[in-house]
Amino acid sequence: MPGRIEVNGRVAGTWQTATLTGIRRETPRAST
């Protein structure tokens, strides 16, 4: 279980980063 939680945390962090990057790319005005 602990191993799965670690992987899930890493995936979630990567997913958040990718999502934030995508939002910044789609809305350049927000990243002023």
mmCIF file of the N, C-alpha and C atoms, coordinates in Angstrom:
data_MODEL
# 
_entry.id   MODEL 
# 
loop_
_atom_site.group_PDB 
_atom_site.id 
_atom_site.type_symbol 
_atom_site.label_atom_id 
_atom_site.label_alt_id 
_atom_site.label_comp_id 
_atom_site.label_asym_id 
_atom_site.label_entity_id 
_atom_site.label_seq_id 
_atom_site.pdbx_PDB_ins_code 
_atom_site.Cartn_x 
_atom_site.Cartn_y 
_atom_site.Cartn_z 
_atom_site.occupancy 
_atom_site.B_iso_or_equiv 
_atom_site.pdbx_formal_charge 
_atom_site.auth_seq_id 
_atom_site.auth_comp_id 
_atom_site.auth_asym_id 
_atom_site.auth_atom_id 
_atom_site.pdbx_PDB_model_num 
ATOM 1  N N  . MET A 1 1  ? 0.825  -1.222 0.000   1.00 0.00 ? 1  MET A N  1 
ATOM 2  C CA . MET A 1 1  ? 0.000  0.000  0.000   1.00 0.00 ? 1  MET A CA 1 
ATOM 3  C C  . MET A 1 1  ? 0.855  1.268  0.000   1.00 0.00 ? 1  MET A C  1 
ATOM 4  N N  . PRO A 1 2  ? 1.845  1.359  0.884   1.00 0.00 ? 2  PRO A N  1 
ATOM 5  C CA . PRO A 1 2  ? 2.672  2.582  0.924   1.00 0.00 ? 2  PRO A CA 1 
ATOM 6  C C  . PRO A 1 2  ? 3.294  2.875  -0.436  1.00 0.00 ? 2  PRO A C  1 
ATOM 7  N N  . GLY A 1 3  ? 3.723  1.823  -1.128  1.00 0.00 ? 3  GLY A N  1 
ATOM 8  C CA . GLY A 1 3  ? 4.314  2.016  -2.453  1.00 0.00 ? 3  GLY A CA 1 
ATOM 9  C C  . GLY A 1 3  ? 3.309  2.639  -3.410  1.00 0.00 ? 3  GLY A C  1 
ATOM 10 N N  . ARG A 1 4  ? 2.082  2.140  -3.355  1.00 0.00 ? 4  ARG A N  1 
ATOM 11 C CA . ARG A 1 4  ? 1.055  2.677  -4.259  1.00 0.00 ? 4  ARG A CA 1 
ATOM 12 C C  . ARG A 1 4  ? 0.784  4.141  -3.941  1.00 0.00 ? 4  ARG A C  1 
ATOM 13 N N  . ILE A 1 5  ? 0.737  4.469  -2.664  1.00 0.00 ? 5  ILE A N  1 
ATOM 14 C CA . ILE A 1 5  ? 0.474  5.861  -2.268  1.00 0.00 ? 5  ILE A CA 1 
ATOM 15 C C  . ILE A 1 5  ? 1.591  6.762  -2.798  1.00 0.00 ? 5  ILE A C  1 
ATOM 16 N N  . GLU A 1 6  ? 2.830  6.268  -2.724  1.00 0.00 ? 6  GLU A N  1 
ATOM 17 C CA . GLU A 1 6  ? 3.959  7.061  -3.217  1.00 0.00 ? 6  GLU A CA 1 
ATOM 18 C C  . GLU A 1 6  ? 3.799  7.330  -4.705  1.00 0.00 ? 6  GLU A C  1 
ATOM 19 N N  . VAL A 1 7  ? 3.502  6.276  -5.458  1.00 0.00 ? 7  VAL A N  1 
ATOM 20 C CA . VAL A 1 7  ? 3.327  6.430  -6.902  1.00 0.00 ? 7  VAL A CA 1 
ATOM 21 C C  . VAL A 1 7  ? 2.183  7.396  -7.190  1.00 0.00 ? 7  VAL A C  1 
ATOM 22 N N  . ASN A 1 8  ? 1.058  7.212  -6.486  1.00 0.00 ? 8  ASN A N  1 
ATOM 23 C CA . ASN A 1 8  ? -0.097 8.089  -6.707  1.00 0.00 ? 8  ASN A CA 1 
ATOM 24 C C  . ASN A 1 8  ? 0.278  9.537  -6.440  1.00 0.00 ? 8  ASN A C  1 
ATOM 25 N N  . GLY A 1 9  ? 1.045  9.778  -5.381  1.00 0.00 ? 9  GLY A N  1 
ATOM 26 C CA . GLY A 1 9  ? 1.459  11.143 -5.057  1.00 0.00 ? 9  GLY A CA 1 
ATOM 27 C C  . GLY A 1 9  ? 2.323  11.718 -6.162  1.00 0.00 ? 9  GLY A C  1 
ATOM 28 N N  . ARG A 1 10 ? 3.227  10.902 -6.668  1.00 0.00 ? 10 ARG A N  1 
ATOM 29 C CA . ARG A 1 10 ? 4.106  11.395 -7.738  1.00 0.00 ? 10 ARG A CA 1 
ATOM 30 C C  . ARG A 1 10 ? 3.302  11.701 -8.987  1.00 0.00 ? 10 ARG A C  1 
ATOM 31 N N  . VAL A 1 11 ? 2.395  10.796 -9.332  1.00 0.00 ? 11 VAL A N  1 
ATOM 32 C CA . VAL A 1 11 ? 1.567  11.000 -10.525 1.00 0.00 ? 11 VAL A CA 1 
ATOM 33 C C  . VAL A 1 11 ? 0.721  12.260 -10.362 1.00 0.00 ? 11 VAL A C  1 
ATOM 34 N N  . ALA A 1 12 ? 0.151  12.437 -9.170  1.00 0.00 ? 12 ALA A N  1 
ATOM 35 C CA . ALA A 1 12 ? -0.699 13.605 -8.926  1.00 0.00 ? 12 ALA A CA 1 
ATOM 36 C C  . ALA A 1 12 ? 0.121  14.879 -9.079  1.00 0.00 ? 12 ALA A C  1 
ATOM 37 N N  . GLY A 1 13 ? 1.335  14.889 -8.532  1.00 0.00 ? 13 GLY A N  1 
ATOM 38 C CA . GLY A 1 13 ? 2.188  16.077 -8.632  1.00 0.00 ? 13 GLY A CA 1 
ATOM 39 C C  . GLY A 1 13 ? 2.513  16.379 -10.084 1.00 0.00 ? 13 GLY A C  1 
ATOM 40 N N  . THR A 1 14 ? 2.849  15.330 -10.842 1.00 0.00 ? 14 THR A N  1 
ATOM 41 C CA . THR A 1 14 ? 3.175  15.529 -12.255 1.00 0.00 ? 14 THR A CA 1 
ATOM 42 C C  . THR A 1 14 ? 1.952  16.028 -13.008 1.00 0.00 ? 14 THR A C  1 
ATOM 43 N N  . TRP A 1 15 ? 0.780  15.437 -12.689 1.00 0.00 ? 15 TRP A N  1 
ATOM 44 C CA . TRP A 1 15 ? -0.448 15.825 -13.375 1.00 0.00 ? 15 TRP A CA 1 
ATOM 45 C C  . TRP A 1 15 ? -0.772 17.287 -13.089 1.00 0.00 ? 15 TRP A C  1 
ATOM 46 N N  . GLN A 1 16 ? -0.602 17.700 -11.826 1.00 0.00 ? 16 GLN A N  1 
ATOM 47 C CA . GLN A 1 16 ? -0.879 19.093 -11.465 1.00 0.00 ? 16 GLN A CA 1 
ATOM 48 C C  . GLN A 1 16 ? 0.044  20.022 -12.234 1.00 0.00 ? 16 GLN A C  1 
ATOM 49 N N  . THR A 1 17 ? 1.337  19.676 -12.295 1.00 0.00 ? 17 THR A N  1 
ATOM 50 C CA . THR A 1 17 ? 2.303  20.517 -13.004 1.00 0.00 ? 17 THR A CA 1 
ATOM 51 C C  . THR A 1 17 ? 1.909  20.630 -14.473 1.00 0.00 ? 17 THR A C  1 
ATOM 52 N N  . ALA A 1 18 ? 1.575  19.507 -15.085 1.00 0.00 ? 18 ALA A N  1 
ATOM 53 C CA . ALA A 1 18 ? 1.196  19.511 -16.496 1.00 0.00 ? 18 ALA A CA 1 
ATOM 54 C C  . ALA A 1 18 ? -0.064 20.341 -16.711 1.00 0.00 ? 18 ALA A C  1 
ATOM 55 N N  . THR A 1 19 ? -1.025 20.219 -15.808 1.00 0.00 ? 19 THR A N  1 
ATOM 56 C CA . THR A 1 19 ? -2.272 20.980 -15.933 1.00 0.00 ? 19 THR A CA 1 
ATOM 57 C C  . THR A 1 19 ? -2.002 22.471 -15.802 1.00 0.00 ? 19 THR A C  1 
ATOM 58 N N  . LEU A 1 20 ? -1.207 22.841 -14.809 1.00 0.00 ? 20 LEU A N  1 
ATOM 59 C CA . LEU A 1 20 ? -0.902 24.261 -14.602 1.00 0.00 ? 20 LEU A CA 1 
ATOM 60 C C  . LEU A 1 20 ? -0.163 24.810 -15.816 1.00 0.00 ? 20 LEU A C  1 
ATOM 61 N N  . THR A 1 21 ? 0.773  24.032 -16.350 1.00 0.00 ? 21 THR A N  1 
ATOM 62 C CA . THR A 1 21 ? 1.522  24.474 -17.529 1.00 0.00 ? 21 THR A CA 1 
ATOM 63 C C  . THR A 1 21 ? 0.571  24.664 -18.705 1.00 0.00 ? 21 THR A C  1 
ATOM 64 N N  . GLY A 1 22 ? -0.366 23.725 -18.868 1.00 0.00 ? 22 GLY A N  1 
ATOM 65 C CA . GLY A 1 22 ? -1.328 23.816 -19.963 1.00 0.00 ? 22 GLY A CA 1 
ATOM 66 C C  . GLY A 1 22 ? -2.197 25.049 -19.816 1.00 0.00 ? 22 GLY A C  1 
ATOM 67 N N  . ILE A 1 23 ? -2.639 25.340 -18.597 1.00 0.00 ? 23 ILE A N  1 
ATOM 68 C CA . ILE A 1 23 ? -3.477 26.520 -18.356 1.00 0.00 ? 23 ILE A CA 1 
ATOM 69 C C  . ILE A 1 23 ? -2.685 27.783 -18.684 1.00 0.00 ? 23 ILE A C  1 
ATOM 70 N N  . ARG A 1 24 ? -1.433 27.824 -18.278 1.00 0.00 ? 24 ARG A N  1 
ATOM 71 C CA . ARG A 1 24 ? -0.610 29.010 -18.547 1.00 0.00 ? 24 ARG A CA 1 
ATOM 72 C C  . ARG A 1 24 ? -0.428 29.199 -20.041 1.00 0.00 ? 24 ARG A C  1 
ATOM 73 N N  . ARG A 1 25 ? -0.268 28.092 -20.757 1.00 0.00 ? 25 ARG A N  1 
ATOM 74 C CA . ARG A 1 25 ? -0.092 28.185 -22.211 1.00 0.00 ? 25 ARG A CA 1 
ATOM 75 C C  . ARG A 1 25 ? -1.381 28.662 -22.874 1.00 0.00 ? 25 ARG A C  1 
ATOM 76 N N  . GLU A 1 26 ? -2.514 28.169 -22.371 1.00 0.00 ? 26 GLU A N  1 
ATOM 77 C CA . GLU A 1 26 ? -3.797 28.535 -22.976 1.00 0.00 ? 26 GLU A CA 1 
ATOM 78 C C  . GLU A 1 26 ? -4.169 29.970 -22.631 1.00 0.00 ? 26 GLU A C  1 
ATOM 79 N N  . THR A 1 27 ? -3.794 30.415 -21.413 1.00 0.00 ? 27 THR A N  1 
ATOM 80 C CA . THR A 1 27 ? -4.152 31.774 -20.993 1.00 0.00 ? 27 THR A CA 1 
ATOM 81 C C  . THR A 1 27 ? -2.894 32.541 -20.595 1.00 0.00 ? 27 THR A C  1 
ATOM 82 N N  . PRO A 1 28 ? -2.164 33.077 -21.576 1.00 0.00 ? 28 PRO A N  1 
ATOM 83 C CA . PRO A 1 28 ? -0.932 33.826 -21.292 1.00 0.00 ? 28 PRO A CA 1 
ATOM 84 C C  . PRO A 1 28 ? -1.196 35.036 -20.403 1.00 0.00 ? 28 PRO A C  1 
ATOM 85 N N  . ARG A 1 29 ? -2.386 35.597 -20.472 1.00 0.00 ? 29 ARG A N  1 
ATOM 86 C CA . ARG A 1 29 ? -2.701 36.798 -19.683 1.00 0.00 ? 29 ARG A CA 1 
ATOM 87 C C  . ARG A 1 29 ? -2.615 36.492 -18.189 1.00 0.00 ? 29 ARG A C  1 
ATOM 88 N N  . ALA A 1 30 ? -2.975 35.276 -17.793 1.00 0.00 ? 30 ALA A N  1 
ATOM 89 C CA . ALA A 1 30 ? -2.984 34.915 -16.375 1.00 0.00 ? 30 ALA A CA 1 
ATOM 90 C C  . ALA A 1 30 ? -1.563 34.850 -15.820 1.00 0.00 ? 30 ALA A C  1 
ATOM 91 N N  . SER A 1 31 ? -0.585 34.582 -16.673 1.00 0.00 ? 31 SER A N  1 
ATOM 92 C CA . SER A 1 31 ? 0.797  34.432 -16.192 1.00 0.00 ? 31 SER A CA 1 
ATOM 93 C C  . SER A 1 31 ? 1.559  35.743 -16.317 1.00 0.00 ? 31 SER A C  1 
ATOM 94 N N  . THR A 1 32 ? 0.879  36.859 -16.149 1.00 0.00 ? 32 THR A N  1 
ATOM 95 C CA . THR A 1 32 ? 1.542  38.162 -16.281 1.00 0.00 ? 32 THR A CA 1 
ATOM 96 C C  . THR A 1 32 ? 2.470  38.397 -15.102 1.00 0.00 ? 32 THR A C  1 
# 
